[in-house]
Amino acid sequence: MRTLTSTRSYVAASDLEAVLKGIASEGGLFVDPDLDLLSVNVDGLINKDSFGIASVILGTLLSGFEEPESLVRKAYSNKFSCGDVITPVVPLTDGISVLELFHGPTSAFKDVALSLLPLLMSQAREKIDPDKEIVILTATSGDTGKAALEGFKNVTGIRILVFYPEEGVSEIQKKQMVSQQGDNVGVCAVRGNFDDCQTAVKEAFIKLQDSDQLCGVSLSSANSINIGRLVPQVFYYYSSYVQLVSQKRIKQGDLIDFVVPTGNFGDILAGYYAKMLGLPIGKLVCASNSNNVLTDFFAKGVYDTHRPFIMTSSPSMDILVSSNLERLLYYAFCGNRERVAECMNRLKKEGRYTVPANDLKELKKDFAAYFCDELQTREQIRKTYKEYGYLIDPHTAVGMFAAEKYMNENMNQRHTVVLSTASPYKFTSAELDALGLASTGSPFDDMRLLNECTGAKIPEQLLGLETAEDRFRDVINREELVSYAIDFVKKGGSGS
């Protein structure tokens, strides 16, 4: 069993407790202070399948959980449309491959972690306090919500409430959430953006934990602020490396680069964890959309949220407060919690913080950063389809743009892997627009049109939404989120 600590203080918890709590009592995120002492040698994984690789990663990073391979097989078996390879690597050019992360039950990369997290949380609950109910409060920028709802649907002893920005998700993402089945789920739209939802959920955590409103339940989170959400994502970095060796596109020991479309910084942080564990990674390229706060941070060392919030065709990246960057700061500051806490306090009070030049220099050894505006995103979708016959969603287009720019600027000779985070059929209007086609006005008719024009297969679970009944219609102001969460806790069931 591993002991984790908060990024902001010396609050400690076992790995099981950390997964149950989701977030430390003072608002910090749980990290492993001895991560640099752990290792997973990819040479020992070359002949393992996806289940074997994932179980090794889980057993290393969250060793308090019993029978990791059994958990992994239960989480992933018969849930991914691509079979046992879960996250396949598809070659695009001699130097670029695409890591497809969208073959799960909700057609987004979040499925990899959120198929496993409910099992982790259930085992932790059974070991620590089997009689105590858990309520999960989660904010989503689009894909986490549905993946979490689907993962926790009808799980005994756990209820989940998801908040999403009313105008900040695609029509398909919204339909996925509001039609969710399950007796233990709740969904509510918030007037505002994702940052409003995420900040309010964090406030709800703190206020509820400091009050007598919890009614005997425990709170947790399914966002990547929960270490149990983050750790499973490390798996597909290793899996992609093993696949590239098997495809003879790289040799064992070769360094490769990863380009990651990034909003809340969780997906790319999983890559950083993989590198710390020993995976031969050269650079982790942070790809942002027009909300390019992370690009500026890696360029100047200044994290500044005082900028316009831009709603884009890649809504899962429409984020100005990237929560998981806090974990990177912890490791960049060599575990100095006081420095992390100071940065987070400045961010809360002033909306910005700065890291010294020497710290930024060290970060740049591992990270590069680029951004892609809306016009470039649209052009990248069109270009990738025209040149390779390969249809990518807007988030992946941001990543592909960044990959090409990075490789050209750095004369890069290493093989580069672009993480493809969602099915293009979740963003049909943007896809049709990029290909010069007019939307029909119906996301489902748009799916059929896109299929007719490109031949790209429509995920059955997305097309099946057309006849799904909407169950959740509530829309609230940001200021009402805490009271709405309290009502959900007290109610002991879902609302509609």
Secondary structure by P-SEA (a helix, b strand, c coil): cbbbbbccccccccaaaaaaacccccbbbbbccccccccccccccccccaaaaaaaaaaaacccccaaaaaaaaacccccccccccbbbbbccccbbbbcccccccccccccccccaaaaaaaaaaaccccbbbbbbbbbcccaaaaaaaaacccccbbbbbbcccccccaaaaaaaaacccccbbbbbccccaaaaaaaaaaaaaaaaaccccccbbbbbccccccccccccaaaaaaaaaaaaaaccccccbbbbbbbbcccaaaaaaaaaaaaaccccccbbbbbccccaaaaaaaccccccccccccccccccccccccaaaaaaaaaaccaaaaaaaaaaaaaacccccccaaaaaaaaacbbbbbbcaaaaaaaaaaaaaaccccccaaaaaaaaaaaaaaaaaccccbbbbbbcccccccaaaaaaaacccccccaaaaaaaaaaaccccccccccccccccccccccccccaaaaaaaaaaaaccccc
